Amino acid sequence: MPRPSAGDLPAIPPSPFAQSRSGVPAPVAPAPFSSTNQPNTPTPAGSATPTARGLFNAFRRRWVLGTFLGVLVAAIAVVVAWMTMPAGKHQARALVQLRPKGVEFVNRNQEDFAAYRRHQIFLLKTRDLITRTLADPAVASLNMVKQSDDPVQLIEDQLKVTVVADDILEVTLTGNHLDDMKVILDHLVKRYIDDATLFDRRQRDDEVKKLDRLAESLRLEIESEEKRIELRGIASSTTGGEDNARRLAELQAKYITADGEYNRVTRDIGRMESEVKVLRQQLEDKNPKAMPDPVLVNQAIRSDPRVVKALTAWNTEKDRYDRELKTAGGDETVPLIVELKAKVDKLFKEYEEAKKLATTEAIEVARAIETAQRQQRVARLETDIQIAREDRDGLKAERDAYKKLIDVGVGGGLNIEAMRKALQPQRDTLDKINSHLAQLRVQKELDARVTMRGSPEAIPNNNLNRKIALSAASGFVAIFGAILLVAFLEWRTRRVDGVEQVVGELGMRVIGTVPAFPSRANLRAAEASGANWRFVLNEAINSTRTMLLHTARSQSMQVVMVTSATQGEGKTSLASQLASSMATAGMRTLIVDCDLRNPSIQKLFELPLGPGVSEVLRQEVDVSEAVQATAVPNLWVITAGQCSHTTIAAIAQGHPLETLFNRLRGQFDFVIVDSCPVLPVADALLIGQHVDGVVFSIMQDISQLPKVMTASEKLHQLNIPLVGAVVNGIKQDTYSYGYNYVKQLPA
């Protein structure tokens, strides 16, 4: 069949699609469908939780940026970790041993060694000790001391004393001058030991002197008392026999009993006098703040006639209400029950009011009763005090009589033996003092309580391995953190990673895939093996064409619109490639460029921009004048033309578009409409309502799942049939695209 020239409509071929009697294809009910020709409802666009595969694909798209940022952040982290981590502090260490004091013979007590140890730790860290150590010429000449602005503060900050055993202290000095620290620590510990030894010696000498004076005083006191007892025995012609001792013991027991009874009565008098004083103060208080006894108040309230009357009336009416409610079967809506309930509530309120009025009066009555009770109690106590005083006077006389008998002896004699026994505590104390003096003299011959074990040792610490490990770890963490951050930020854009997402997460039927343009290295490798990327692309388009034609025949579709969610997703390239493939297969194919705002079909086929769709919709030219032939056999194009506000208004009206597509259905086997994206403007939604189906173009690593989902949802809400999706930009090693099988065939 000869190809028509530009501007002429091609001859009408027999249409392979169902047509009405008027020659126009019978309208097809718009219904989205899947690969099984069943309704296909879009699903939510993917999970909101990133997966390992999703993050990997996201990083694959931004691997240059992610790697660069990772390396940069890792370098910064390594430098910061290396600079901030100290190179390591050296340490000088000395061990100090403390000796327990031992059991004291005087009081048989063990000293509090933990308290003694804490005291020594405090002394080791005193500023005075550090100052005197630094004043030593051998220490003051050290570089560590001379280079410091405040060496005392420096040593205070770096000196540490820890308990490593019950009787051993570890003294450490940390810093960068290892040899200097060893010298300082040696002088510091030795000066501390000298101070502690001198203090112990002085304390022991002072204690010996005090105990010597005390022992001498006790010894003289005991000798003097023994002489006095001996003289009194001679004067009373007694030596303190056993009979005298027994009788004296009896008198002493009676004296003790009388004295105890006298003291008890005295305490009772004091207690009663205190109670009288408190009661008088309470009676003199004209405005008492404390509430009276609640028992008296409650008794006064319950006996109040108003309260009794109100309570009786309320109880009577409440009993009647309970009986009537039981008779009514518990139904509280009965008028009589409601009336009785209101009356009971009213009587209860009257009872509460009467109780409030009676409470004030009851408080006054209770206070008056308490006042009378206090007055009676005061009178009773005063009588008891007078009686007790008389009893005490009698007990005092009895006790003094026994004391006099004891003083003058029994039968004129003197219990010499008891007087000698009374000196035993002084003798025991003197023995303890002598024992303690002996212990102190033994300790004087022993070694000092504080000694240094060995000499201070130097412990160098370069810490280089830790710095290297920490810096390396910081670098690894930083680079992986930066890569993960870039991958996560890229993943949040929710770009399409592959066909699985389109099918699984968007719920779209994929009718074809288009390979990505290969790199130069891959092209050279393909050409060397006899393959050509163009043939790979053609085979992919032909496969998509086959799927589209099969669906079109089964669904009676002739006009198919190619669109996308946003621009840059390959819809125009897909439309032109599909149209070229159909024309190559012998089908009379027409491309209609309905992307009026940003047309590009005319550039692909090197055709003039107009007249085109815009002029046809404005009825400035006939359709036959807008059809232009291309260099591809069986392929014609209607370009976009010069778009205007009138053109956009004509699209919104719908009738001009419907008329255009109805005329084209009768002239071509297949019409492919290249529309604008769905989301930026409403043109695609308006055009889609007049086509038989829509092919959705998706670009791998470019298209975003939420936007594709939104666009497909808009098409679905307008009942625009979605034939399926074509995924562009598929990597050639992903879905079996390659050069090993598809090779250029001879003409």
Order of alpha helices (4+ residues) and beta strands (2+ residues): alpha-alpha-beta-alpha-alpha-alpha-alpha-alpha-beta-beta-alpha-alpha-alpha-alpha-alpha-alpha-alpha-beta-alpha-alpha-beta-alpha-alpha-beta-alpha-beta-alpha-alpha-alpha-beta-beta-alpha-alpha-beta-alpha-beta-alpha-beta
